[in-house]
Amino acid sequence: MELRSDMQASLIKHAAEDGDVTCAARVSTLGGEARYETSDDGAGLINYLMRDRHGSPFEHTSFTFYVEAPIFVAREFMRHRAGWSYNEESGRYKELQPVFYVPDDHRKLVQVGKPGRYEFEDGTELQRTALSRDLYSAYSWASEHYRSLLSRGIAREVARIVLPVGLYTSFYATCNARSLMHFLSLRTKNSSAKVPSFPQREIEMVAESMEEQFKKLMPVTYAAFNTHGRIAP
């Protein structure tokens, strides 16, 4: 059994540059004369599109990420449907590996306040110890019984029922810049956001990794996204 506290979001392939956005936008006024030019960063046009929420030019881009995260993170992730495509490893077709999530020492544990208006506090050392102990116990039990069911000839798709949502899964996620910005606006907490968001920390860890890739590939679009309050166009 393996315990992890990290999230992985690796960029596998992409077709995403700021010039893709400006070229797509200029076809509305230039028609077939619109051409992609790497020498033109299009900052003014991109800021205009972002400010006035002309979103379709940002859809002419593509990012494919490989994500490793606990099942509870993947299920929250896949609530994002518009502009996203997914393929996930299957517990029907492969034996699932006993790799489970345990929060690290920086994860705040105690929720304080009302739903929608709450914050998190660190919690006590006793609470942290109890969490680690009980997670290890639950994961060990689930892993042992999963293997036991498989050894008795129980089908993988049935045996997996005993496994908890702390089990790691892996999936491919493909999106465009517009759908990625919408994801980031909801799944990160940022002081520059016009509309505050309060994501669960684990999916925020995935989002932060994806945001770094977005920033590198489309720096002008990324800057405009932040300038205009981190609202997807």
Helices and strands as residue ranges (DSSP letters): E 2-4, E 8-15, H 18-30, G 31-33, H 43-51, G 56-59, E 62-70, H 71-77, E 84-88, E 99-101, E 110-114, E 117-121, H 125-151, H 156-159, G 160-162, E 168-175, H 177-187, H 201-217, H 219-227
